[in-house]
Amino acid sequence: MAPPPAEFELAVRAHEQAPMLSRDEAADGEAPPPSLDALYAVGGGFGRCQAAVLCVSLWAWVVHGAQVMSMVFVGPGLAAELDGREPLLQLTGSFFFAGWFVGLGLWGWLAARRGWLAALCCLEAAVVVFGCCSAAATGAGTFLLARFLCGFAEGGVPTVSFGWASEFAAPKHKASIGTVLQYGFVAGSLMVTGMSYAVGDRWRLLSGAISVMPLPVVLAALYMPESPRWLLGRSADETMWRQALLRVAEMNGRLAAMTDALNSERMQAKDLQKGCKGASSSTSGSIADLLQDGPLARMSLVVCFQWFTIAATFFGLSLVSSSLPGGAHLNMLVMAICQCPALATTLCSLQWFGRRSTILALLFLIGFSCTVLALCLEGSPTLRVVFALIGSASTSSAFSAEYIFTGELYPTSVRSMGLSVGSQVARIGAFFSPVILLLRYHNPALPFAVWGALALVAAYVSLLLPETGDTDSLEMVHDLHLLLHRCGCTTLLGSKADRSQE
């Protein structure tokens, strides 16, 4: 990492030497302890540092979209080289998503224990290595193994990059961050479509070109700061999170303001750091962290069901949309065009109507589209195409909204694990999509009926969750309890024994 400027080093040294006030020494009537979001505002709000972090995360999502959707275009050239072994085309996606499912647990644990930035560098480096291995594979077995390992690395890209970028921003900016990153996935889909059209059946060239695309993320991340929010709760050295805040302010041109704010609020900042360390010191970076608290565990069940439903309907409707008239390149282009206005509308809805209402509306729209498809299989082909595209665009928007909603529901101490578990459950939903689609051989309307029922039930249980728009970021599980009380989420709060923990 490049050495910091002398001004930055002097500011850190002056801050560390400032006297530490005790709570008893604080003046009566003093303002309450500032939140980390308030300190971000002092450091420039959404400034150059946040923009740089977002750009790095955005490129990670562009590469992620290109890597995932490359399976559509690599297949024909691969089958031709391997004597047209058609079953291999079916196994390629299965091996990739199987690796994705396994990798999510590791990357979530690594992000929780070692930080977002360390996890992002490691997984992007792994994507480069395993992607190049898949491009150089000489047989079906080695290619499937390479795709499994590539999926293993790619599985952590969405959650880790989104978690890292969102923790630098105030709540009012998180909806925009999630939507911008989802546009990165769409851009990656369009990029791989154009690259595939240019190289034709030369799948090794396409796969190799996509595999080296994560290198800028690895190099840029070496000069980026770790999330102060993560350091606040995890770092053994209590000065590291303050140095990270000063680094953010220095990149935003607000170093003096941040130094003054931290020096004048040493007691409150110390209490904030101690409180977050107390909340996270007992976490292990495993799924058990989500089950130790009753309200948190019940909320996780609802969130996981949403993830499962969105993924099952997304990949199910994608399989249906792939049978539309036209080639693979045209179909991919049409789906990407449909997703662009849908994501923009979702961003506006997240800002104006809130997170929970937007998720509920999108899930209801998915359920309605699938119900229409189940009832109108013998109707107009145009009608079926329109509602299939509406459902597909709605699921893409629901993914974007769910990343934002999940990141805001979970406190900092368990946020990385909450996002990882949600994404893992989504992979289970993706696994079940082809199985549900097999029901069409018994009755063509059954797959759409199942997807529609899942979406409508998920929309209903969304009412159990609290609204997170315009609220400060949750730092501790205790903050989640307060939010549930404030929003009247009595079902998630559960028994009086759970409520007495307050």
The 8 nearest C-alpha neighbors of each residue, nearest first, counted from 0:
[[1, 222, 221, 2, 223, 3, 220, 224],
 [0, 2, 3, 222, 221, 4, 223, 219],
 [3, 1, 0, 4, 5, 8, 222, 7],
 [4, 2, 7, 1, 5, 8, 6, 246],
 [5, 3, 7, 6, 8, 2, 9, 1],
 [4, 6, 8, 7, 9, 3, 10, 2],
 [7, 5, 9, 4, 8, 10, 3, 254],
 [6, 8, 10, 4, 5, 9, 3, 11],
 [9, 7, 5, 11, 10, 6, 12, 4],
 [10, 8, 12, 6, 7, 11, 13, 5],
 [9, 11, 7, 13, 8, 12, 14, 6],
 [10, 12, 14, 8, 9, 13, 15, 242],
 [13, 11, 9, 15, 14, 10, 8, 16],
 [14, 12, 10, 16, 11, 15, 9, 17],
 [13, 15, 11, 17, 12, 16, 262, 10],
 [14, 16, 12, 13, 17, 11, 238, 18],
 [17, 15, 13, 14, 12, 18, 19, 11],
 [16, 18, 14, 15, 13, 262, 19, 265],
 [19, 17, 20, 16, 265, 262, 15, 14],
 [18, 20, 265, 266, 17, 21, 269, 16],
 [21, 19, 266, 24, 18, 265, 22, 25],
 [20, 22, 24, 23, 266, 19, 25, 265],
 [21, 23, 25, 24, 266, 20, 267, 270],
 [24, 22, 21, 25, 26, 20, 27, 266],
 [25, 23, 21, 22, 20, 26, 27, 266],
 [24, 26, 22, 23, 27, 21, 20, 29],
 [27, 25, 29, 28, 24, 23, 22, 30],
 [26, 28, 29, 25, 24, 30, 23, 22],
 [27, 29, 26, 30, 31, 25, 32, 24],
 [28, 30, 27, 26, 31, 25, 32, 267],
 [31, 29, 28, 32, 33, 27, 26, 267],
 [30, 32, 33, 29, 267, 28, 34, 264],
 [33, 31, 267, 34, 30, 268, 271, 264],
 [34, 32, 37, 31, 35, 267, 38, 268],
 [33, 35, 37, 36, 32, 38, 271, 471],
 [34, 36, 38, 37, 39, 33, 228, 472],
 [35, 37, 39, 34, 38, 169, 40, 471],
 [38, 36, 40, 34, 35, 39, 33, 41],
 [37, 39, 41, 35, 40, 36, 42, 34],
 [40, 38, 42, 36, 37, 41, 44, 35],
 [39, 41, 44, 37, 38, 42, 43, 36],
 [42, 40, 38, 39, 43, 257, 37, 256],
 [41, 43, 248, 39, 40, 253, 257, 44],
 [42, 44, 40, 46, 41, 251, 253, 45],
 [45, 43, 40, 39, 46, 42, 41, 168],
 [44, 46, 49, 43, 168, 50, 47, 48],
 [47, 45, 251, 49, 48, 43, 44, 50],
 [46, 48, 50, 251, 49, 51, 250, 45],
 [47, 49, 51, 50, 250, 46, 247, 251],
 [48, 50, 52, 51, 46, 47, 45, 53],
 [49, 51, 47, 53, 48, 52, 54, 46],
 [52, 50, 54, 48, 53, 49, 47, 55],
 [53, 51, 49, 55, 50, 54, 164, 48],
 [52, 54, 50, 56, 51, 55, 164, 57],
 [55, 53, 57, 51, 56, 52, 50, 58],
 [56, 54, 52, 58, 57, 53, 216, 51],
 [55, 57, 59, 53, 160, 54, 58, 52],
 [58, 56, 54, 60, 180, 59, 55, 183],
 [57, 59, 61, 60, 55, 56, 62, 54],
 [58, 60, 56, 62, 57, 61, 63, 55],
 [59, 61, 63, 57, 183, 184, 58, 62],
 [62, 60, 187, 183, 58, 184, 64, 63],
 [61, 63, 65, 59, 60, 64, 187, 66],
 [62, 64, 60, 66, 61, 65, 59, 67],
 [65, 63, 184, 187, 61, 67, 188, 62],
 [64, 66, 187, 62, 191, 188, 68, 63],
 [65, 67, 63, 69, 64, 68, 62, 209],
 [68, 66, 64, 69, 65, 63, 70, 188],
 [67, 69, 70, 65, 66, 71, 188, 64],
 [68, 70, 66, 71, 72, 67, 65, 73],
 [71, 69, 68, 73, 72, 74, 67, 92],
 [70, 72, 69, 68, 73, 74, 327, 75],
 [73, 71, 69, 74, 70, 195, 75, 68],
 [72, 74, 202, 70, 76, 75, 69, 71],
 [73, 75, 77, 72, 76, 88, 78, 71],
 [76, 74, 78, 77, 73, 79, 72, 200],
 [77, 75, 200, 79, 78, 202, 74, 73],
 [76, 78, 74, 80, 79, 75, 73, 81],
 [77, 79, 83, 81, 75, 80, 76, 84],
 [78, 80, 83, 76, 82, 77, 81, 75],
 [81, 79, 77, 78, 82, 76, 83, 75],
 [82, 80, 78, 79, 83, 84, 77, 139],
 [81, 83, 79, 80, 84, 78, 77, 85],
 [84, 82, 78, 79, 81, 85, 80, 77],
 [83, 85, 78, 82, 86, 87, 81, 88],
 [84, 86, 87, 88, 83, 78, 89, 82],
 [87, 85, 89, 88, 84, 90, 91, 83],
 [86, 88, 90, 85, 89, 84, 91, 139],
 [87, 89, 86, 91, 85, 90, 74, 78],
 [88, 90, 86, 87, 91, 92, 93, 85],
 [91, 89, 93, 87, 88, 92, 94, 86],
 [92, 90, 94, 88, 93, 89, 87, 143],
 [91, 93, 95, 94, 90, 96, 89, 70],
 [92, 94, 90, 96, 95, 91, 97, 89],
 [95, 93, 147, 97, 91, 92, 96, 90],
 [94, 96, 150, 147, 92, 146, 98, 97],
 [97, 95, 99, 98, 93, 94, 150, 100],
 [98, 96, 94, 100, 99, 95, 93, 101],
 [97, 99, 151, 147, 150, 101, 96, 95],
 [98, 100, 154, 150, 151, 96, 102, 97],
 [101, 99, 97, 98, 423, 102, 103, 426],
 [102, 100, 98, 99, 103, 104, 151, 97],
 [103, 101, 151, 99, 105, 104, 154, 100],
 [104, 102, 154, 155, 106, 105, 100, 101],
 [103, 105, 107, 102, 106, 101, 108, 419],
 [104, 106, 108, 102, 107, 103, 109, 101],
 [107, 105, 109, 103, 108, 155, 104, 110],
 [108, 106, 110, 104, 419, 416, 109, 105],
 [107, 109, 284, 111, 105, 106, 110, 112],
 [108, 110, 106, 112, 111, 107, 113, 118],
 [111, 109, 114, 115, 107, 118, 113, 108],
 [110, 112, 108, 284, 109, 415, 114, 113],
 [111, 113, 109, 110, 114, 108, 284, 233],
 [114, 112, 110, 109, 111, 117, 115, 118],
 [113, 115, 110, 116, 117, 111, 112, 118],
 [114, 116, 110, 118, 163, 117, 159, 119],
 [115, 117, 119, 118, 114, 225, 120, 220],
 [118, 116, 120, 119, 114, 115, 121, 113],
 [117, 119, 121, 115, 110, 116, 120, 109],
 [120, 118, 116, 122, 117, 121, 123, 115],
 [121, 119, 217, 117, 123, 118, 122, 124],
 [122, 120, 118, 124, 119, 123, 125, 117],
 [121, 123, 125, 152, 119, 124, 120, 118],
 [124, 122, 126, 125, 120, 121, 213, 119],
 [125, 123, 127, 121, 122, 126, 120, 128],
 [124, 126, 122, 128, 123, 127, 152, 129],
 [127, 125, 123, 129, 124, 152, 128, 130],
 [128, 126, 210, 124, 130, 125, 211, 129],
 [129, 127, 125, 131, 130, 126, 132, 124],
 [128, 130, 132, 149, 126, 131, 127, 145],
 [131, 129, 210, 133, 127, 132, 128, 126],
 [130, 132, 134, 128, 133, 129, 207, 210],
 [133, 131, 129, 135, 130, 134, 145, 136],
 [132, 134, 145, 136, 130, 142, 131, 135],
 [133, 135, 203, 131, 207, 206, 132, 136],
 [134, 136, 132, 133, 131, 137, 203, 207],
 [137, 135, 142, 133, 141, 134, 138, 132],
 [138, 136, 135, 141, 142, 139, 140, 134],
 [139, 137, 141, 140, 136, 142, 81, 143],
 [138, 140, 142, 141, 143, 137, 87, 81],
 [141, 139, 143, 142, 138, 144, 136, 137],
 [140, 142, 144, 138, 143, 136, 139, 145],
 [141, 143, 145, 136, 139, 133, 144, 140],
 [144, 142, 146, 140, 145, 141, 91, 147],
 [143, 145, 147, 141, 142, 146, 140, 148],
 [144, 146, 133, 142, 148, 147, 143, 129],
 [147, 145, 149, 143, 95, 148, 144, 150],
 [148, 146, 98, 95, 94, 144, 150, 145],
 [149, 147, 151, 145, 150, 146, 98, 129],
 [148, 150, 146, 129, 152, 151, 147, 126],
 [151, 149, 99, 95, 98, 153, 147, 152],
 [150, 152, 98, 102, 99, 148, 149, 154],
 [151, 153, 149, 122, 150, 126, 154, 125],
 [154, 152, 150, 156, 155, 151, 149, 126],
 [155, 153, 99, 103, 152, 151, 102, 156],
 [154, 156, 103, 106, 153, 158, 159, 157],
 [155, 157, 153, 159, 154, 158, 160, 59],
 [158, 156, 160, 159, 155, 161, 60, 154],
 [157, 159, 161, 160, 155, 156, 162, 418],
 [158, 160, 162, 156, 161, 157, 155, 115],
 [161, 159, 56, 163, 162, 157, 158, 156],
 [160, 162, 164, 158, 163, 159, 157, 165],
 [163, 161, 159, 165, 160, 164, 158, 166],
 [162, 164, 160, 161, 115, 166, 165, 159],
 [165, 163, 161, 166, 162, 53, 167, 52],
 [166, 164, 162, 167, 168, 163, 173, 161],
 [165, 167, 168, 163, 164, 162, 226, 228],
 [168, 166, 165, 164, 49, 226, 169, 163],
 [169, 167, 165, 166, 172, 173, 170, 45],
 [168, 170, 36, 171, 172, 173, 167, 39],
 [171, 169, 173, 172, 471, 469, 472, 168],
 [170, 172, 169, 173, 469, 174, 468, 350],
 [173, 171, 170, 175, 174, 169, 168, 176],
 [174, 172, 176, 170, 175, 165, 171, 177],
 [175, 173, 177, 176, 172, 403, 178, 346],
 [174, 176, 178, 173, 172, 177, 179, 346],
 [177, 175, 173, 179, 174, 178, 180, 172],
 [176, 178, 180, 174, 175, 179, 403, 399],
 [177, 179, 181, 175, 180, 176, 399, 174],
 [180, 178, 182, 176, 181, 177, 175, 183],
 [181, 179, 183, 177, 57, 182, 178, 60],
 [180, 182, 178, 184, 183, 179, 399, 177],
 [183, 181, 185, 179, 180, 184, 186, 178],
 [182, 184, 61, 180, 186, 181, 60, 185],
 [183, 185, 64, 61, 187, 181, 60, 182],
 [184, 186, 182, 188, 187, 183, 335, 189],
 [187, 185, 183, 189, 188, 184, 61, 190],
 [186, 188, 61, 65, 64, 190, 184, 185],
 [187, 189, 185, 65, 64, 186, 191, 190],
 [188, 190, 192, 186, 187, 191, 193, 185],
 [191, 189, 187, 193, 192, 188, 186, 194],
 [190, 192, 194, 65, 188, 193, 189, 195],
 [193, 191, 189, 195, 190, 194, 328, 196],
 [194, 192, 196, 190, 191, 195, 197, 189],
 [193, 195, 191, 197, 196, 192, 190, 198],
 [196, 194, 192, 198, 197, 193, 199, 191],
 [195, 197, 193, 194, 199, 198, 192, 328],
 [196, 198, 194, 195, 199, 193, 192, 200],
 [199, 197, 195, 201, 196, 194, 200, 205],
 [200, 198, 196, 201, 195, 197, 202, 76],
 [199, 201, 76, 202, 198, 75, 73, 195],
 [202, 200, 203, 199, 204, 198, 76, 205],
 [201, 203, 205, 73, 204, 200, 76, 206],
 [204, 202, 134, 206, 205, 201, 207, 135],
 [203, 205, 207, 202, 206, 201, 208, 134],
 [206, 204, 202, 208, 203, 207, 209, 195],
 [207, 205, 203, 209, 134, 204, 208, 202],
 [206, 208, 210, 204, 134, 209, 205, 131],
 [209, 207, 205, 210, 206, 211, 204, 212],
 [208, 210, 206, 212, 207, 211, 205, 66],
 [209, 211, 130, 127, 207, 208, 212, 131],
 [212, 210, 127, 213, 209, 208, 214, 207],
 [211, 213, 209, 214, 210, 62, 208, 215],
 [214, 212, 216, 215, 211, 123, 62, 127],
 [213, 215, 217, 216, 212, 211, 218, 127],
 [216, 214, 218, 217, 213, 219, 212, 55],
 [215, 217, 219, 214, 213, 218, 55, 220],
 [218, 216, 120, 214, 220, 215, 219, 123],
 [217, 219, 215, 220, 216, 221, 214, 222],
 [220, 218, 216, 221, 217, 222, 215, 223],
 [219, 221, 223, 217, 222, 218, 216, 120],
 [220, 222, 219, 218, 0, 223, 217, 120],
 [223, 221, 220, 0, 219, 1, 224, 218],
 [222, 224, 220, 221, 225, 219, 52, 116],
 [225, 223, 243, 226, 222, 246, 247, 116],
 [224, 226, 116, 227, 223, 243, 115, 114],
 [225, 227, 228, 229, 166, 167, 230, 224],
 [228, 226, 240, 230, 229, 243, 231, 244],
 [227, 229, 231, 226, 230, 166, 232, 411],
 [230, 228, 226, 231, 227, 232, 233, 114],
 [231, 229, 234, 227, 240, 233, 232, 228],
 [232, 230, 228, 240, 229, 272, 227, 233],
 [231, 233, 276, 275, 230, 229, 279, 234],
 [234, 232, 230, 231, 229, 276, 235, 279],
 [233, 235, 230, 236, 232, 231, 237, 239],
 [234, 236, 237, 233, 239, 230, 232, 238],
 [237, 235, 234, 238, 239, 240, 230, 233],
 [236, 238, 239, 235, 240, 234, 231, 241],
 [239, 237, 241, 236, 240, 242, 15, 243],
 [240, 238, 242, 241, 237, 236, 243, 230],
 [239, 241, 227, 243, 230, 231, 242, 238],
 [242, 240, 244, 238, 243, 239, 245, 227],
 [241, 243, 245, 239, 240, 244, 246, 238],
 [242, 244, 246, 240, 241, 245, 227, 239],
 [245, 243, 241, 247, 246, 242, 227, 248],
 [244, 246, 242, 248, 243, 247, 249, 254],
 [245, 247, 243, 249, 244, 248, 242, 250],
 [248, 246, 244, 250, 245, 249, 48, 243],
 [247, 249, 42, 253, 254, 251, 245, 246],
 [250, 248, 254, 246, 252, 251, 247, 253],
 [249, 251, 247, 48, 248, 252, 47, 246],
 [252, 250, 248, 47, 46, 249, 253, 43],
 [251, 253, 249, 250, 254, 248, 43, 42],
 [254, 252, 248, 42, 256, 251, 255, 249],
 [253, 255, 249, 248, 257, 256, 252, 258],
 [256, 254, 258, 257, 253, 259, 10, 248],
 [255, 257, 259, 253, 258, 254, 260, 41],
 [256, 258, 260, 254, 259, 255, 42, 41],
 [259, 257, 255, 261, 260, 256, 262, 254],
 [260, 258, 262, 256, 257, 261, 263, 255],
 [261, 259, 257, 263, 258, 262, 264, 256],
 [260, 262, 264, 258, 263, 259, 265, 257],
 [263, 261, 259, 265, 264, 260, 14, 258],
 [262, 264, 260, 261, 265, 259, 266, 258],
 [263, 265, 261, 267, 262, 266, 268, 260],
 [266, 264, 268, 262, 267, 261, 19, 263],
 [267, 265, 20, 269, 268, 264, 21, 19],
 [266, 268, 32, 270, 264, 269, 265, 271],
 [267, 269, 271, 265, 270, 266, 264, 272],
 [268, 270, 272, 266, 271, 267, 265, 273],
 [271, 269, 273, 267, 272, 268, 274, 266],
 [270, 272, 268, 274, 269, 273, 267, 275],
 [271, 273, 269, 275, 270, 274, 231, 276],
 [274, 272, 270, 276, 275, 271, 277, 269],
 [275, 273, 277, 271, 276, 272, 270, 278],
 [274, 276, 232, 278, 272, 277, 273, 279],
 [277, 275, 232, 273, 279, 278, 274, 280],
 [278, 276, 274, 275, 280, 279, 273, 281],
 [279, 277, 275, 276, 475, 280, 274, 412],
 [278, 280, 412, 276, 282, 281, 277, 232],
 [279, 281, 277, 276, 282, 278, 233, 232],
 [282, 280, 279, 283, 278, 277, 288, 276],
 [283, 281, 279, 280, 288, 284, 412, 413],
 [282, 284, 285, 281, 288, 287, 112, 280],
 [283, 285, 108, 111, 282, 112, 416, 288],
 [286, 284, 287, 283, 288, 108, 416, 282],
 [285, 287, 288, 289, 416, 284, 290, 420],
 [288, 286, 290, 285, 289, 291, 283, 284],
 [287, 289, 286, 290, 291, 282, 285, 283],
 [290, 288, 287, 296, 286, 291, 295, 292],
 [291, 289, 296, 287, 288, 292, 293, 295],
 [290, 292, 288, 289, 287, 293, 296, 295],
 [291, 293, 295, 290, 294, 296, 289, 288],
 [292, 294, 296, 295, 297, 497, 291, 290],
 [295, 293, 492, 491, 297, 296, 292, 298],
 [296, 294, 298, 292, 293, 297, 299, 289],
 [295, 297, 290, 299, 293, 298, 294, 289],
 [298, 296, 294, 300, 299, 295, 491, 293],
 [297, 299, 295, 301, 300, 296, 294, 491],
 [298, 300, 296, 302, 297, 301, 303, 295],
 [301, 299, 303, 297, 298, 302, 304, 296],
 [300, 302, 304, 298, 299, 303, 305, 297],
 [301, 303, 299, 305, 304, 300, 298, 306],
 [304, 302, 306, 300, 421, 305, 301, 299],
 [305, 303, 307, 301, 306, 302, 308, 300],
 [304, 306, 302, 308, 303, 307, 457, 309],
 [305, 307, 425, 303, 309, 304, 308, 421],
 [308, 306, 425, 428, 304, 310, 305, 424],
 [309, 307, 311, 305, 306, 310, 453, 454],
 [308, 310, 306, 312, 311, 307, 313, 394],
 [309, 311, 313, 425, 428, 307, 429, 312],
 [312, 310, 428, 429, 432, 308, 309, 313],
 [311, 313, 315, 309, 310, 314, 450, 316],
 [314, 312, 310, 394, 316, 315, 311, 309],
 [313, 315, 317, 316, 312, 311, 429, 310],
 [316, 314, 312, 432, 318, 317, 313, 311],
 [315, 317, 319, 318, 313, 314, 312, 391],
 [318, 316, 314, 320, 319, 315, 313, 321],
 [319, 317, 315, 321, 316, 320, 314, 322],
 [318, 320, 316, 317, 321, 322, 315, 323],
 [321, 319, 317, 322, 323, 318, 316, 387],
 [320, 322, 318, 319, 323, 317, 330, 327],
 [323, 321, 320, 319, 324, 318, 325, 330],
 [322, 324, 320, 321, 325, 330, 384, 319],
 [325, 323, 322, 326, 330, 321, 329, 320],
 [326, 324, 329, 323, 330, 327, 328, 322],
 [327, 325, 329, 328, 330, 324, 323, 331],
 [326, 328, 330, 329, 331, 325, 321, 71],
 [327, 329, 331, 326, 330, 192, 332, 196],
 [330, 328, 332, 326, 331, 327, 325, 333],
 [331, 329, 333, 327, 332, 328, 334, 326],
 [332, 330, 334, 328, 329, 333, 327, 335],
 [331, 333, 329, 335, 330, 334, 336, 328],
 [334, 332, 336, 330, 335, 331, 329, 337],
 [333, 335, 337, 331, 336, 332, 330, 338],
 [336, 334, 338, 332, 337, 333, 185, 331],
 [335, 337, 333, 334, 338, 339, 332, 340],
 [338, 336, 334, 335, 339, 392, 333, 340],
 [337, 339, 392, 341, 335, 336, 340, 342],
 [338, 340, 342, 341, 336, 337, 343, 335],
 [341, 339, 343, 342, 338, 344, 337, 336],
 [340, 342, 338, 344, 339, 343, 345, 392],
 [341, 343, 345, 396, 339, 344, 340, 338],
 [344, 342, 340, 346, 345, 341, 339, 347],
 [345, 343, 341, 347, 342, 346, 340, 348],
 [344, 346, 342, 348, 343, 347, 349, 341],
 [345, 347, 349, 343, 348, 344, 342, 178],
 [348, 346, 350, 344, 345, 349, 351, 343],
 [347, 349, 345, 351, 352, 350, 346, 357],
 [350, 348, 353, 346, 354, 347, 352, 351],
 [349, 351, 347, 348, 353, 352, 346, 174],
 [352, 350, 348, 349, 353, 347, 346, 354],
 [353, 351, 348, 349, 350, 356, 357, 354],
 [354, 352, 349, 468, 356, 355, 350, 351],
 [353, 355, 349, 357, 356, 404, 468, 358],
 [354, 356, 358, 357, 466, 353, 359, 461],
 [357, 355, 359, 358, 354, 353, 360, 352],
 [356, 358, 360, 354, 359, 355, 349, 348],
 [359, 357, 361, 355, 360, 356, 362, 354],
 [358, 360, 458, 356, 362, 357, 361, 461],
 [361, 359, 363, 357, 358, 362, 356, 364],
 [362, 360, 364, 358, 363, 359, 393, 397],
 [363, 361, 365, 458, 359, 454, 364, 360],
 [362, 364, 366, 360, 361, 365, 455, 458],
 [365, 363, 361, 367, 362, 366, 368, 360],
 [366, 364, 362, 390, 368, 363, 367, 393],
 [365, 367, 451, 454, 363, 369, 455, 364],
 [366, 368, 364, 370, 365, 369, 363, 371],
 [369, 367, 371, 365, 370, 386, 366, 390],
 [368, 370, 451, 447, 372, 366, 371, 367],
 [369, 371, 373, 367, 372, 368, 451, 448],
 [370, 372, 374, 368, 373, 369, 375, 367],
 [371, 373, 369, 375, 370, 374, 376, 383],
 [374, 372, 444, 370, 447, 371, 375, 448],
 [373, 375, 371, 372, 376, 370, 444, 377],
 [376, 374, 378, 372, 377, 373, 371, 383],
 [377, 375, 378, 372, 374, 373, 444, 383],
 [376, 378, 375, 379, 374, 380, 383, 372],
 [379, 377, 375, 376, 380, 382, 383, 374],
 [378, 380, 382, 381, 383, 377, 375, 376],
 [381, 379, 383, 382, 384, 378, 377, 376],
 [380, 382, 384, 379, 383, 385, 378, 386],
 [383, 381, 385, 379, 380, 384, 386, 378],
 [382, 384, 380, 386, 381, 385, 387, 372],
 [383, 385, 381, 387, 382, 386, 388, 380],
 [386, 384, 382, 388, 383, 387, 381, 389],
 [387, 385, 389, 388, 383, 368, 384, 390],
 [386, 388, 384, 390, 389, 385, 383, 391],
 [387, 389, 391, 385, 386, 390, 392, 384],
 [390, 388, 386, 392, 387, 391, 393, 385],
 [389, 391, 393, 365, 387, 388, 392, 368],
 [390, 392, 388, 394, 393, 389, 316, 313],
 [393, 391, 338, 395, 389, 394, 390, 388],
 [394, 392, 390, 396, 391, 395, 361, 397],
 [393, 395, 397, 391, 313, 396, 392, 309],
 [394, 396, 392, 398, 397, 393, 391, 399],
 [397, 395, 393, 399, 342, 394, 398, 400],
 [396, 398, 394, 400, 399, 395, 401, 393],
 [399, 397, 401, 395, 396, 400, 394, 402],
 [398, 400, 396, 397, 402, 401, 181, 178],
 [399, 401, 397, 403, 402, 398, 404, 396],
 [400, 402, 404, 398, 403, 399, 405, 397],
 [403, 401, 405, 399, 400, 404, 406, 398],
 [404, 402, 400, 406, 401, 405, 177, 174],
 [403, 405, 401, 407, 406, 402, 400, 354],
 [406, 404, 408, 402, 407, 403, 401, 409],
 [405, 407, 403, 404, 408, 409, 402, 414],
 [406, 408, 404, 405, 409, 403, 467, 472],
 [409, 407, 405, 406, 404, 410, 467, 473],
 [408, 410, 414, 407, 406, 413, 405, 417],
 [411, 409, 473, 474, 475, 412, 414, 413],
 [410, 412, 474, 414, 413, 473, 409, 475],
 [411, 413, 279, 410, 414, 475, 474, 232],
 [414, 412, 416, 411, 415, 410, 417, 409],
 [415, 413, 411, 409, 417, 416, 410, 412],
 [414, 416, 418, 417, 107, 413, 111, 419],
 [415, 417, 419, 107, 413, 414, 418, 420],
 [418, 416, 414, 420, 419, 415, 413, 421],
 [417, 419, 421, 415, 416, 420, 158, 414],
 [418, 420, 416, 422, 107, 421, 417, 103],
 [421, 419, 423, 417, 422, 418, 416, 424],
 [422, 420, 418, 303, 424, 423, 419, 306],
 [421, 423, 425, 419, 420, 424, 418, 426],
 [424, 422, 420, 426, 425, 421, 100, 419],
 [423, 425, 427, 421, 426, 422, 307, 303],
 [424, 426, 307, 422, 428, 306, 310, 423],
 [427, 425, 429, 423, 428, 424, 100, 430],
 [428, 426, 430, 424, 425, 429, 431, 423],
 [427, 429, 311, 307, 425, 431, 426, 310],
 [428, 430, 426, 311, 432, 427, 310, 431],
 [431, 429, 427, 428, 432, 426, 433, 434],
 [430, 432, 434, 428, 429, 433, 435, 427],
 [431, 433, 315, 311, 435, 429, 434, 430],
 [434, 432, 436, 435, 431, 437, 315, 430],
 [435, 433, 431, 437, 436, 432, 438, 430],
 [436, 434, 432, 437, 433, 446, 438, 431],
 [435, 437, 433, 438, 434, 446, 439, 432],
 [438, 436, 434, 439, 435, 440, 433, 446],
 [439, 437, 436, 440, 441, 435, 446, 445],
 [438, 440, 443, 442, 441, 437, 436, 445],
 [441, 439, 438, 442, 437, 443, 436, 445],
 [442, 440, 439, 438, 443, 445, 437, 444],
 [441, 443, 439, 444, 445, 440, 438, 446],
 [444, 442, 439, 445, 440, 441, 446, 438],
 [443, 445, 373, 442, 447, 446, 448, 439],
 [444, 446, 448, 447, 442, 443, 438, 439],
 [447, 445, 449, 436, 448, 435, 444, 438],
 [446, 448, 369, 450, 373, 449, 445, 444],
 [447, 449, 445, 451, 446, 450, 373, 370],
 [450, 448, 452, 446, 451, 447, 445, 453],
 [451, 449, 447, 453, 452, 448, 312, 454],
 [450, 452, 366, 369, 448, 454, 449, 453],
 [453, 451, 449, 455, 454, 450, 448, 456],
 [454, 452, 450, 456, 451, 455, 308, 457],
 [453, 455, 366, 457, 451, 362, 452, 456],
 [454, 456, 458, 452, 366, 457, 453, 363],
 [455, 457, 459, 453, 458, 454, 452, 460],
 [458, 456, 454, 460, 459, 455, 305, 453],
 [459, 457, 359, 455, 461, 362, 456, 460],
 [458, 460, 456, 461, 457, 462, 455, 359],
 [461, 459, 462, 457, 463, 458, 456, 301],
 [462, 460, 458, 463, 459, 464, 359, 457],
 [461, 463, 460, 464, 459, 458, 355, 359],
 [464, 462, 461, 460, 488, 465, 490, 491],
 [463, 465, 462, 461, 488, 466, 298, 355],
 [466, 464, 486, 483, 467, 488, 463, 355],
 [465, 467, 355, 468, 354, 464, 353, 486],
 [468, 466, 470, 465, 407, 469, 354, 408],
 [467, 469, 353, 470, 466, 354, 170, 171],
 [468, 470, 171, 170, 467, 471, 353, 466],
 [471, 469, 468, 467, 472, 170, 473, 171],
 [472, 470, 473, 170, 469, 36, 169, 34],
 [471, 473, 474, 170, 470, 407, 36, 410],
 [474, 472, 410, 478, 475, 471, 411, 479],
 [473, 475, 410, 411, 472, 275, 478, 412],
 [476, 474, 477, 410, 478, 278, 473, 275],
 [477, 475, 479, 478, 410, 480, 278, 474],
 [476, 478, 480, 475, 479, 481, 501, 278],
 [479, 477, 481, 475, 476, 480, 473, 482],
 [478, 480, 482, 476, 477, 481, 483, 473],
 [481, 479, 477, 483, 478, 482, 484, 476],
 [480, 482, 478, 484, 479, 483, 485, 477],
 [481, 483, 479, 485, 484, 480, 486, 478],
 [484, 482, 488, 480, 486, 481, 485, 487],
 [485, 483, 481, 487, 482, 486, 480, 488],
 [484, 486, 482, 483, 487, 481, 488, 480],
 [487, 485, 483, 484, 488, 465, 482, 466],
 [486, 488, 484, 489, 485, 483, 465, 482],
 [489, 487, 483, 490, 486, 491, 463, 484],
 [488, 490, 492, 491, 487, 493, 484, 483],
 [491, 489, 493, 492, 488, 463, 294, 297],
 [490, 492, 294, 493, 489, 488, 297, 298],
 [493, 491, 294, 489, 490, 498, 488, 497],
 [494, 492, 491, 490, 489, 497, 294, 495],
 [493, 495, 496, 497, 498, 492, 490, 499],
 [494, 496, 498, 497, 499, 493, 492, 500],
 [495, 497, 499, 494, 498, 500, 493, 293],
 [496, 498, 494, 495, 499, 500, 493, 293],
 [499, 497, 495, 500, 496, 501, 492, 494],
 [498, 500, 496, 501, 497, 495, 494, 492],
 [501, 499, 498, 497, 496, 477, 495, 480],
 [500, 499, 498, 477, 480, 481, 497, 478]]
